[in-house]
Amino acid sequence: RQFLETDFVESIEAILREFDMDPHWLDLELTESMVMQDPDRVAIILARLKEIGFALSLDDFGTGYSSLNYLRRFPIDCLKIDRSFILDVASDTTAASVANSVIGIAHSLGIQAIAEGVETYEQYAFLAMCECDSIQGYLFSKPLPADEMALRLTSDAPFMPTA
């Protein structure tokens, strides 16, 4: 709701100044359905955010009515492939083709591909074969509170997939 307000970028800039934050450390995730509400206006806002230094990710890709033409126009750094496309990649050739194609499209546009909802080694192996840039999902960890995540990141134990 706030994203399409006329003073959104100015509000974000004020928050950055207030907390002395460098936007290069921040990644704004926008859902596909949100950016498709007013694509022309969104393209302008995204360009301004990119100028400030934000990384931009398009979340839930494939669940709405996106146009590849708009995807080409948005200054997106990461395309997050919705888990519904990942669920059956190891057992369904159509799902595998779709996921592989989305990864290929992202790469051809210079965008990183992130697969959401990776829960099995088979999904992981398929995505590695497709050269997906990153994955997220329960295969590695359930969502964690910030303090537990900090402990995991600072421990010497390797970050391994869960059984």
MISELUM-427144 format. One record per residue (C-alpha): y negated, x, z; residue number from 1; residue in three letters. Coordinates in steps of 0.25 Angstrom, whole numbers. Layout:
NODE     Y     X     Z seq type
NODE     Y     X     Z NUM  Ala
...
END
This chain:
NODE     Y     X     Z seq type
NODE     0     0     0   1  Arg
NODE   -10    11     4   2  Gln
NODE    -7    19    -9   3  Phe
NODE   -14    10   -18   4  Leu
NODE   -26     8    -9   5  Glu
NODE   -39    14   -16   6  Thr
NODE   -41    24    -5   7  Asp
NODE   -27    29    -3   8  Phe
NODE   -29    43    -8   9  Val
NODE   -42    45     0  10  Glu
NODE   -34    40    12  11  Ser
NODE   -23    50    10  12  Ile
NODE   -34    61     8  13  Glu
NODE   -40    57    21  14  Ala
NODE   -27    57    29  15  Ile
NODE   -24    71    23  16  Leu
NODE   -37    76    28  17  Arg
NODE   -36    70    42  18  Glu
NODE   -22    76    44  19  Phe
NODE   -25    89    36  20  Asp
NODE   -13    87    27  21  Met
NODE   -10    94    14  22  Asp
NODE    -5    83     5  23  Pro
NODE     4    94    -2  24  His
NODE    13    92    10  25  Trp
NODE    14    77     7  26  Leu
NODE    22    68    -2  27  Asp
NODE    18    54    -5  28  Leu
NODE    30    45    -8  29  Glu
NODE    26    33   -16  30  Leu
NODE    36    22   -20  31  Thr
NODE    39    18   -34  32  Glu
NODE    35     4   -32  33  Ser
NODE    22     8   -25  34  Met
NODE    17    16   -37  35  Val
NODE    21     6   -47  36  Met
NODE    12    -4   -41  37  Gln
NODE     0     2   -48  38  Asp
NODE     4    14   -56  39  Pro
NODE    -9    17   -62  40  Asp
NODE   -16    17   -48  41  Arg
NODE    -5    25   -42  42  Val
NODE    -5    36   -52  43  Ala
NODE   -20    38   -49  44  Ile
NODE   -17    39   -34  45  Ile
NODE    -5    48   -36  46  Leu
NODE   -13    57   -44  47  Ala
NODE   -24    58   -33  48  Arg
NODE   -13    60   -22  49  Leu
NODE    -7    71   -31  50  Lys
NODE   -21    78   -32  51  Glu
NODE   -22    78   -17  52  Ile
NODE    -8    85   -16  53  Gly
NODE     2    75   -13  54  Phe
NODE    16    75   -18  55  Ala
NODE    20    62   -23  56  Leu
NODE    34    55   -23  57  Ser
NODE    38    42   -30  58  Leu
NODE    48    36   -21  59  Asp
NODE    59    25   -24  60  Asp
NODE    59    29   -39  61  Phe
NODE    67    20   -47  62  Gly
NODE    66     7   -38  63  Thr
NODE    54     1   -45  64  Gly
NODE    48    -1   -59  65  Tyr
NODE    43    13   -61  66  Ser
NODE    39    18   -75  67  Ser
NODE    42    32   -79  68  Leu
NODE    28    32   -85  69  Asn
NODE    21    30   -71  70  Tyr
NODE    31    40   -65  71  Leu
NODE    25    50   -76  72  Arg
NODE    11    47   -72  73  Arg
NODE    13    48   -57  74  Phe
NODE    11    62   -51  75  Pro
NODE    24    61   -43  76  Ile
NODE    31    73   -37  77  Asp
NODE    44    67   -33  78  Cys
NODE    52    55   -38  79  Leu
NODE    61    49   -27  80  Lys
NODE    73    42   -33  81  Ile
NODE    76    30   -26  82  Asp
NODE    90    30   -18  83  Arg
NODE    95    18   -26  84  Ser
NODE    96    28   -38  85  Phe
NODE   103    38   -30  86  Ile
NODE   113    29   -23  87  Leu
NODE   124    29   -34  88  Asp
NODE   121    42   -42  89  Val
NODE   134    48   -38  90  Ala
NODE   142    36   -42  91  Ser
NODE   134    29   -53  92  Asp
NODE   131    36   -66  93  Thr
NODE   119    26   -69  94  Thr
NODE   113    29   -56  95  Ala
NODE   115    44   -58  96  Ala
NODE   109    43   -72  97  Ser
NODE    97    36   -66  98  Val
NODE    95    46   -55  99  Ala
NODE    97    58   -64 100  Asn
NODE    87    52   -74 101  Ser
NODE    76    49   -63 102  Val
NODE    78    64   -58 103  Ile
NODE    76    69   -73 104  Gly
NODE    64    60   -75 105  Ile
NODE    58    65   -62 106  Ala
NODE    60    80   -66 107  His
NODE    55    78   -80 108  Ser
NODE    42    73   -74 109  Leu
NODE    41    85   -64 110  Gly
NODE    44    76   -52 111  Ile
NODE    54    79   -42 112  Gln
NODE    66    69   -40 113  Ala
NODE    70    65   -26 114  Ile
NODE    83    56   -24 115  Ala
NODE    82    47   -12 116  Glu
NODE    94    41    -4 117  Gly
NODE   104    53    -7 118  Val
NODE   115    50     3 119  Glu
NODE   128    56    -3 120  Thr
NODE   132    70    -8 121  Tyr
NODE   135    64   -22 122  Glu
NODE   121    59   -24 123  Gln
NODE   116    72   -19 124  Tyr
NODE   125    80   -29 125  Ala
NODE   121    71   -40 126  Phe
NODE   106    72   -37 127  Leu
NODE   107    88   -36 128  Ala
NODE   114    87   -50 129  Met
NODE   102    79   -55 130  Cys
NODE    93    90   -49 131  Glu
NODE    86    80   -40 132  Cys
NODE    75    87   -33 133  Asp
NODE    77    81   -19 134  Ser
NODE    85    71   -12 135  Ile
NODE    84    63     1 136  Gln
NODE    93    54     8 137  Gly
NODE   103    52    19 138  Tyr
NODE   112    63    13 139  Leu
NODE   103    73    20 140  Phe
NODE    97    65    31 141  Ser
NODE    93    51    36 142  Lys
NODE    79    50    39 143  Pro
NODE    75    58    51 144  Leu
NODE    63    57    61 145  Pro
NODE    53    68    59 146  Ala
NODE    57    76    71 147  Asp
NODE    72    76    67 148  Glu
NODE    68    80    53 149  Met
NODE    60    91    58 150  Ala
NODE    72    96    66 151  Leu
NODE    81    96    54 152  Arg
NODE    70   104    45 153  Leu
NODE    68   114    56 154  Thr
NODE    83   116    59 155  Ser
NODE    92   127    53 156  Asp
NODE   102   117    50 157  Ala
NODE   104   114    35 158  Pro
NODE    99   101    30 159  Phe
NODE   113    96    25 160  Met
NODE   117    83    19 161  Pro
NODE   123    73    30 162  Thr
NODE   138    69    29 163  Ala
END
